[in-house]
Amino acid sequence: MKFYKYFLITFLFIFLCNNCKSLLSKNLNSSQEEPVVIANDSLAYEIIIIDPGFTNFLNAIAQPEGFYSQKYLESRNKIWVLTWNQRARNPLQFNPTIYENIIDYQPTINYGYEVNYKLFNYFLFAQKKYKINLGGGFRTNRIN
């Protein structure tokens, strides 16, 4: 009888451990964010943002699409892209792990609302996450 008792306890322990491992691996795989793609097919323009936390920021914290006008987003993006690119060109003065790439944003091109919206929100996210200020008079401490 003792043998069956120990056998049953061992079997349950192994069974529960295997279930825990499979649940844990499913949670780890599902917690990885998909990259955010900023694209305008008609202009053959695409940016892929892989910064952890940005997808959550865009879905849960950012103002909804339509909250800002495209003109407003474009004016903010113009200022922030200039600052970002100046810092990306000076890796000895600014953190190159934050400012990894130059952003090719031409103010004379109409990228459309979605591109401007996501780029604008990435700049908000980056300012909050990395505790940087890209200027332009927008206070990032209003973000949750």
C-alpha positions in Angstrom: 0.0 0.0 0.0 2.9 2.4 0.9 4.4 1.7 -2.5 1.2 2.8 -4.4 1.0 5.9 -2.2 4.6 6.9 -3.1 4.1 6.0 -6.7 0.9 8.1 -6.9 2.6 11.1 -5.2 5.6 10.8 -7.5 3.4 10.5 -10.6 1.4 13.6 -9.5 4.6 15.5 -8.9 6.0 14.7 -12.3 2.7 15.5 -14.0 2.3 18.8 -12.2 5.9 19.8 -13.0 5.4 19.1 -16.7 2.2 21.1 -16.8 3.9 24.0 -15.0 6.7 24.0 -17.6 4.4 24.0 -20.5 2.3 26.8 -19.0 5.4 28.8 -18.3 6.8 28.4 -21.8 3.4 29.5 -23.3 3.4 32.6 -21.1 7.0 33.5 -22.0 6.3 33.1 -25.7 3.0 35.1 -25.6 4.7 37.9 -23.6 7.1 38.8 -26.4 5.8 41.8 -28.3 5.3 41.9 -32.0 7.2 44.7 -33.6 5.2 47.8 -34.5 5.4 48.5 -38.2 5.0 52.1 -39.4 4.4 52.0 -43.1 2.9 53.9 -46.0 2.7 51.5 -49.0 2.1 54.2 -51.6 5.4 55.9 -50.6 7.3 52.6 -50.1 8.1 53.8 -46.6 8.5 51.6 -43.6 9.9 51.8 -40.0 9.9 48.7 -37.7 10.0 49.5 -34.0 11.1 46.6 -31.8 11.5 48.6 -28.6 10.0 46.5 -25.7 7.0 48.1 -24.2 6.1 50.3 -27.2 3.3 48.0 -28.3 1.8 48.1 -24.8 2.2 51.9 -24.8 0.5 52.3 -28.1 -2.4 50.0 -27.2 -3.0 51.1 -23.5 -1.5 54.5 -22.9 -1.4 56.6 -26.1 -4.2 58.8 -27.0 -6.5 57.1 -29.6 -6.1 57.7 -33.3 -7.9 60.8 -34.3 -7.1 62.6 -31.0 -4.5 64.8 -32.6 -4.8 66.3 -36.1 -2.3 65.2 -38.8 -1.0 68.8 -39.0 -0.2 68.7 -35.2 1.5 65.3 -35.5 3.6 66.5 -38.4 4.7 69.6 -36.6 5.8 67.6 -33.5 7.5 64.9 -35.6 9.4 67.5 -37.6 10.9 69.0 -34.4 11.6 65.6 -32.8 13.1 64.0 -35.9 15.6 66.9 -36.2 16.6 66.5 -32.5 16.7 62.7 -32.8 18.9 62.8 -35.9 21.3 65.3 -34.4 21.8 63.0 -31.4 22.1 59.9 -33.6 24.9 61.7 -35.5 26.8 62.3 -32.3 27.3 58.9 -30.6 30.1 60.2 -28.4 27.9 62.8 -26.9 24.5 60.9 -26.8 23.8 57.3 -25.9 24.1 55.3 -29.2 21.9 52.5 -27.8 19.0 54.9 -27.7 19.7 56.9 -30.9 20.7 53.9 -33.0 19.4 55.1 -36.4 18.8 58.2 -38.3 15.1 58.7 -39.2 14.6 59.7 -42.9 11.5 61.9 -42.4 11.0 64.6 -45.0 8.6 67.3 -43.9 7.5 68.0 -47.5 6.2 64.4 -48.0 2.7 63.5 -46.8 3.2 60.2 -45.0 -0.4 60.0 -43.9 -2.0 59.9 -40.6 -1.0 56.4 -39.4 2.8 57.0 -40.0 2.7 60.3 -38.2 0.6 59.0 -35.4 2.9 56.0 -34.6 6.1 58.0 -35.0 4.7 60.7 -32.7 3.8 58.1 -30.1 7.2 56.4 -30.4 8.8 59.7 -29.6 6.5 60.1 -26.5 7.3 56.5 -25.5 11.1 57.0 -25.9 11.1 60.2 -24.0 9.3 58.6 -21.1 11.2 55.3 -21.1 14.7 56.7 -21.6 14.1 59.9 -19.6 15.1 62.1 -22.5 13.7 65.4 -23.8 13.5 65.9 -27.5 12.3 69.5 -27.1 9.5 71.3 -28.8 7.5 72.3 -25.8 5.7 69.0 -25.3 5.8 67.8 -21.7 6.1 64.0 -21.5 5.3 63.9 -17.8 1.6 64.0 -18.7 1.9 60.4 -19.9 0.9 57.9 -17.3 
